[in-house]
């Protein structure tokens, strides 16, 4: 009788250890899927008066999103761009750096069960423009100035191709419009398109 009891205890222990091992093996693929971060590389394409003084250039970005629901949640984006002066300005070798930090909302178009999920975003925040070679790059900057800080709005969208529960690739396209209430900084309104390829991680 003792042998049967002992064998039963050993089988129960083996089953418990096996179940624990299976759960531990599955744990790395499980995710609460609430927080997403993305690293982006792409470019900035100035428009209007902005394009009169600066050519398109490279940009990188870091962004985050919290899945408040399956369809909606808060988002933020930090982006830095490196633009060259337009040759028509007579300035050769001058550069314009842009920095932006924005927060807002993102809304998805399709449910989480879809492998490809488009979204739309509406953001607002702070935009800084600066040049480092002391050229007169009007109308971006007023004469005698080499930097400016403006509020801005950003609207656009993107999409993610989910390749794994914790990993995806995506693209993002937005239009950024900064504005000023003073002519002392230069052109009051500056606009540009931003486009980026994204590496997206979910936690």
HELIX and SHEET records of a PDB file:
HELIX    1   1 UNK A    2  UNK A   27  1                                  26    
HELIX    2   2 UNK A   48  UNK A   53  1                                   6    
HELIX    3   3 UNK A   87  UNK A   89  5                                   3    
HELIX    4   4 UNK A  183  UNK A  185  5                                   3    
SHEET    1   A 9 UNK A  35  UNK A  47  0                                        
SHEET    2   A 9 UNK A  57  UNK A  66 -1                                        
SHEET    3   A 9 UNK A  72  UNK A  84 -1                                        
SHEET    4   A 9 UNK A  95  UNK A 108 -1                                        
SHEET    5   A 9 UNK A 116  UNK A 131 -1                                        
SHEET    6   A 9 UNK A 147  UNK A 164 -1                                        
SHEET    7   A 9 UNK A 167  UNK A 179 -1                                        
SHEET    8   A 9 UNK A 189  UNK A 202 -1                                        
SHEET    9   A 9 UNK A  35  UNK A  47 -1                                        
END                                                                             
